[in-house]
Amino acid sequence: MKRSELVAKIAVENPHLTNGDAEKVVAAVFDTIVDHLAVGGRFELRGFGVFSVRHRDSGQRRNPRTGETVWVDAKSVPFFKTGRDLHNRLNAD
């Protein structure tokens, strides 16, 4: 599902919202998650999952394609861990 499909679904399921209003809702949710992660926070949606930031140290790494050793700077990467309810729905028997 793409962002535009999510906006359309929210607008259809909530007739009092226009597509523009639904886009503002989606943008607000995504912006809030990103802003919170940017300051090193953790964003939890109970039953769905947790968004967090993991830090990677700098150091030498090997390029798997060429075998060349390269230096990689430290960086922060987003991480998502599924919640129990989502995990169970995806793995239902």
C-alpha positions as CSV (number, residue, x, y, z in Angstrom):
1,M,0.0,0.0,0.0
2,K,1.3,3.4,-0.9
3,R,0.8,6.6,1.1
4,S,-1.8,7.9,-1.4
5,E,-3.8,4.6,-1.0
6,L,-3.7,5.1,2.8
7,V,-5.0,8.6,2.5
8,A,-7.8,7.5,0.1
9,K,-8.8,4.7,2.5
10,I,-8.9,7.0,5.5
11,A,-11.1,9.5,3.5
12,V,-13.5,6.7,2.4
13,E,-13.9,5.3,5.9
14,N,-14.4,8.8,7.4
15,P,-16.9,10.6,5.2
16,H,-16.6,13.8,7.2
17,L,-12.9,14.1,6.1
18,T,-11.9,15.3,2.6
19,N,-8.9,13.8,0.9
20,G,-7.0,17.0,1.9
21,D,-7.9,16.5,5.5
22,A,-7.0,12.8,5.4
23,E,-3.6,13.8,3.9
24,K,-3.0,16.2,6.8
25,V,-3.8,13.4,9.3
26,V,-1.4,11.0,7.7
27,A,1.3,13.7,7.3
28,A,0.9,14.7,11.0
29,V,1.3,11.1,12.2
30,F,4.4,10.4,10.0
31,D,5.9,13.8,10.9
32,T,5.4,13.1,14.6
33,I,7.1,9.7,14.3
34,V,10.0,11.1,12.4
35,D,10.4,14.1,14.7
36,H,10.4,11.9,17.8
37,L,13.0,9.5,16.3
38,A,15.2,12.4,15.2
39,V,15.7,13.4,18.9
40,G,16.6,9.8,19.8
41,G,13.1,8.9,21.1
42,R,11.1,5.7,20.7
43,F,7.6,5.6,19.2
44,E,5.3,2.8,20.3
45,L,1.9,1.8,18.9
46,R,0.5,-0.9,21.2
47,G,-0.3,-4.1,19.4
48,F,1.4,-2.8,16.2
49,G,5.0,-2.2,16.9
50,V,7.8,0.0,18.1
51,F,9.9,2.4,16.0
52,S,13.3,3.2,17.4
53,V,16.8,4.4,16.4
54,R,19.8,2.2,16.4
55,H,23.3,3.6,16.3
56,R,26.0,2.1,14.1
57,D,29.7,2.7,15.0
58,S,32.2,3.9,12.4
59,G,34.8,1.5,11.2
60,Q,36.2,-0.5,8.3
61,R,33.7,-2.6,6.3
62,R,34.1,-4.8,3.3
63,N,32.3,-4.1,0.1
64,P,30.7,-7.4,-0.7
65,R,30.7,-6.8,-4.4
66,T,34.3,-5.8,-4.9
67,G,35.9,-7.1,-1.7
68,E,37.5,-3.7,-1.1
69,T,37.8,-2.4,2.4
70,V,36.1,0.9,3.0
71,W,35.7,3.3,5.9
72,V,32.1,3.9,7.1
73,D,31.2,6.8,9.3
74,A,29.0,6.3,12.4
75,K,25.3,6.7,11.7
76,S,21.8,6.3,13.1
77,V,19.4,3.9,11.4
78,P,15.6,3.5,11.9
79,F,14.5,0.1,13.4
80,F,11.0,-1.4,13.6
81,K,10.0,-4.3,15.8
82,T,6.5,-5.8,15.4
83,G,4.2,-5.9,18.3
84,R,2.7,-9.2,19.6
85,D,-0.8,-8.6,18.1
86,L,0.7,-7.9,14.6
87,H,3.1,-10.8,14.8
88,N,0.2,-13.2,15.8
89,R,-2.0,-11.9,12.9
90,L,0.7,-12.4,10.4
91,N,1.5,-15.9,11.7
92,A,-2.0,-17.2,12.3
93,D,-2.4,-20.9,11.6
